[in-house]
Each structure stands twice: as structure tokens, then as C-alpha cells.
Amino acid sequence: MKNSEMSELDELRHSTAHVMAAAICRIYPNVKLDIGPPTSEGFYYDMDLETRITPDDFEKIENVMQEIINEDHPFEYIEVTRDEAIKILSEQPYKIERLSDIPEDEIISFYKCGEFNDLCKGTHVESTGKIKSFKISHVSGSYYRGKETNPMLQRLYGTAFFNPKDMRQYLKQIEEAKKRDHRKLANELDLFSISETVGPGLVNWHPKGSRIRSIIEDFWKKEHFRNGYELLYTPHVGKSALWETSGHLDFYREGMYAAMDVDGQEYFTKPMNCPFHIEIYKSGLRSYRELPLRWAELGTVYRYEKAGTLHGLFRVRGFTQDDAHIFCTTEQIENEIIEVIRFCNFIWKTFGFTEVKAYLSTRPEKAVGDEERWNQAINSLEKAIMAEELPYEIDEGGGAFYGPKIDLKIKDAIGREWQTSTIQFDFNLPERFDLKYIGEDGKSHQPYMVHRALFGSLERFFGILTEHYAGGFPVWLSPEQVRIIPVTDDHKEYALNVERQLKSNDIRTKTDIKPGKLNGKIKNAQLEKIPYMITIGEKEIEEKNISIRDRLQGNQGTSTIDDFIQKIKKYENEVIK
């Protein structure tokens, strides 16, 4: 049976992946192929090849791809027996192993274009001639089937679009994304680093990055208290019995760090905060009068991510989840979800993200929990999305086995979509931990449990935020809001006095008293993306004022110190209401 679930763009990109693999086979006849699926950004193909492919080879491969496209080969769907498939794939060991994954009662299909014949469910465009605009983007290594004990294959990436205009727009976005890469900006702005000595995927926060993080955390805490949440702190490790009850040792052990022996018992660093919050819930007898309980934590968790998947702050091994759990009654769930969506929307707008879209995932075929509770939860999620008037899509059957969820995705300054907030019902853990509350009827009931993260993790959010603003953080988030620059050493005393006045009003300020010329110091402040520069010379001292330069708008003239302070304060108050 053919795969009919691909979008038209996915079909195009999947077809182009086949054309790329066909070109590779023409150039390197001894290549051993694995798989070549479409992705959200384009496509890739994994291959075992003695020759190391480099960017210098891309043009050659693209030229052969264009030859195949010009030949306009149809994509022919072919059904074969297992024996026939083995014969066709006799020189492709990775494909033969993939073949063994196909159940005995399932149809085995190939797609043929020209001389290239590939094990594939499809679907594809009509012929290679339908491919109009494509580009090979980069190459990397990838372990076969994602296991580090397997051979390292070469993964060649590319993308395709229906017309050249879309391709040009995409390539422009890619170039802009390179400039905004948070890893590059972190080095230029001295925000954070990842040391091989400490360990891959483990972040060292530098003073400037730490200051921004501290501002975010303080804002997060304040707004949570305003919204009726209480703050929790939980340990970084827990006994194996905790993770056995939660199911993590059964279903998630490969993503956890190895056990440590403490007094003859196994302890694990936590991959999640949920079981600890549950244990706090269970620490006393709960009544319906206490509910809802809204508990939040900035809890650092540790997960073993494969080395090849680590990527700056976007994929790390130790990260801080802005985690929260809501325990509530049946009657409370709709209002609770509405408030969570409203809260998420407020947070994203505050940080400068105006385009937010919701994705609602419903009950899969295999699921735990009563169907009525599922339906009630799904209805609550959809009503909450509609109440906040967010655009949304429904992913039928896409929920986790333990509950439906909403994922919120935001668009950044260059149009990229990022997965951020998650609101997840959980019908599994309340059952596993036997959570109860005494209802108004005097009987014992199981509460609804909702997992909720606004940022997802502070690390990933920081990376998104850095790229969104290209490192030029708004005034309220900037680690250094004002750089004071005395023209000469004779003006240093007055400059330091201005610094003291600004700091006494909680304005983050430094005075540049290092040797150097004025223009050079202004240029340095610009490169460091400091929002405001204040220059101090004879005139400013005589008139007891300051000269202000805005990083984006240039010279702003003179001002009294008090007026400038009020300007900064007014701006911050407008942003952080």
C-alpha cells in the first residue's frame, strides 16, 4: 500500500532525495545507501562511502542531479516479493537490514526512476522533470540507526521548492540564520561556553549570560506568583524506586545517566521533575477545597543525548526546565487550561514574539486512561485555544499514550517556527502513584494532572531569544544597558558619579576607563550591542548633563541624568507590566 500521508512539498523533497541518491550512485558506484526521508527543512540521504564528501563536491553532485531531472524519468511504483527485494538489494546491506524490519504480511514496494531503484513506500512526484528548484546544503556524520556502536555514515542534506523564488527566500533566511547563530553570538558577546573538559552538552554561563538568565528567572517567578503558582525546589537525584514507579526505568532508561551507588542503593540523576512534585502532593491528605494546586519549579534535569545530536543550547545534556504541574478537579480543568494558554500568550508577547500557533494532539490508538476523561481533556484544550483566539491545527491521534496535549510554536524575526510551550495532560502518573483527593461527596477521587512548561527549557529559550534579537537584546533584558565613556581621564570622576547614580536606580551600567580613543570605545560598545552609550566631556560636566547615543538610532542629544533614568524606567515598566 502506498504512503498517502505526505504533503505535496514532502513528496517533492522525497523525490529530490531519490534523485540525489541516484546521482551519488552514478558518481560513486560502490556507495552503500541507507535511507533518505523528507524533513521540515528539506531532505537528507544517509550513505556509507569511502570517499569523504565535502562542500567542494556539492556542485558536481548537483550537476548530475540536474542531468537526471532533465532526463525526466517517471517515478514508477513497483510491488515485489521478499525474495525479489533481496535480489534487487544484494549489494546494499543497509537496505537489506531495513527490509527485515518490514512485517511478513506487509507489501514490499520500490520506486524506480531511470536506472535507480529504491526500497520505498513513497509517495513521489510524477517524474524527475517536475523538480524545478533544489540545493545541497551541508553534510554531516550520522550513526546507522542512531546507535553509536554502529558504523558512522555520511548524511548529505538538501532542500527543494516548487519555484526558484521560494528557494531564494529560503537561502536568504539561511544566510541570515548563520549571522544569528547563538553559538557564534555567545562567543562574540561572552554569554556562555561549553567546555570539552567539563563535558559535551553541559553549559558554563558567563557573567553576561548569567545576568540575562537571572532577569528571565526573576520575571518568570514574579509572574508565576501573580498567576497563583507556588514555587518548589526538588533534589537532583532520586532512588531507583521512584523511577521504577514513574516508569522511567522501564521506558526511558537509555536517556538517563547511569546509576550511582549510595549506601548500597541505586540513585539516578533526574531526567524530569514530575515524580518529585507528585511525592510532594502525596505528603498529605488532599481535599477538593485545596484544588487547584499550581506548583512550578526551575528544576535542572540531566538527560543522556547522543553526541551527534548536541547543538549549542538547543540540545544539551543538562538543562533547566521551567516546569509546572497543576492538580485539579473535573470542574476546574477548562478554566485552568484557559488560564495557562493566556499565561503562555502573555509571556511570548512580553519577550517580543507576536506570532503564536497552537497544535492540538488527540488520543492515539494505544492509550491509558478512561475515554471520557480523554474527551473532556481534549475539549478543554480546544476551548482554551479558541478562547485565546489562537490559530491552531489538530493532530488526530498524535497525543502521547498518557494524555492529549497542546504545543505552542512561535515565529522569530526571520520567520522560523520554534516549538516552545507544552500543555500536557497525564492519565498515567496519577494512576501509577495512586493520587487521590477527598471530594465534596466525601469520597476519594483521582485528580487531573497537567504538565506545563512555558519556555520548555531556559537553555533552549535563551538560544531562541538570542537568535531572534541577533544578540541585540532589548533594554530590559540587556546585561549592560548603558556604557559610559569619558572623553579623557579628566572626565573620569564625573563619569563614575553618573555610573553611581544609574546603578542606584538599578540601571545596569559600566564606565569604560580603559586607554583608547572615543570613537574606538563607541565602536566597541556598538559591537557589544549595548543599547545606550553616554559620552562625558567638558560641556557635559559644565552643564551637569549627559550626551546620549542610541545603538540603533545614533546620537540623541543631551539630557539630564534624572530624565534619562526616567526614560529607562518608563520603557521597562511598559514592557514588564
Secondary structure, DSSP 8 states (H G I E B T S, - for coil): -------HHHHHHHHHHHHHHHHHHHH-TT-EE----B-SS-EEEEEE-SS---GGGHHHHHHHHHHHHHHT-B-EEEEE-HHHHHHHTTT-HHHHHHHHTS-TTS-EEEEEETTEEEE------SBGGG--EEEEEEEEEEEGGG-TTS-EEEEEEEEEESSHHHHHHHHHHHHHHHHH-HHHHHHHHT-EEE-TTT-TT-EEE-HHHHHHHHHHHHHHHHHHHHTT-EE----SEEEHHHHHHHTHHHHSGGGS---EEETTEEEEE-S-SHHHHHHHHTTS--BGGG--EEEEEEEEEE----GGG-BTTTB-SEEEEEEEEEEE-GGGHHHHHHHHHHHHHHHHHHTT---EEEEEE---SS--S-HHHHHHHHHHHHHHHHHTT--EEEETT-SBTTB-EEEEEEE-TTS-EEEEEEEEE-SSHHHHTT--EE-TTSSEE--EEEEEESSS-HHHHHHHHHHHTTT---TTT-S--EEEEESSGGGHHHHHHHHHHHHHTT--EEE--SSS-HHHHHHHHHHTT-SEEEEE-HHHHHHT-EEEEETTTEEEEEE-HHHHHHHHHHHHHHH--
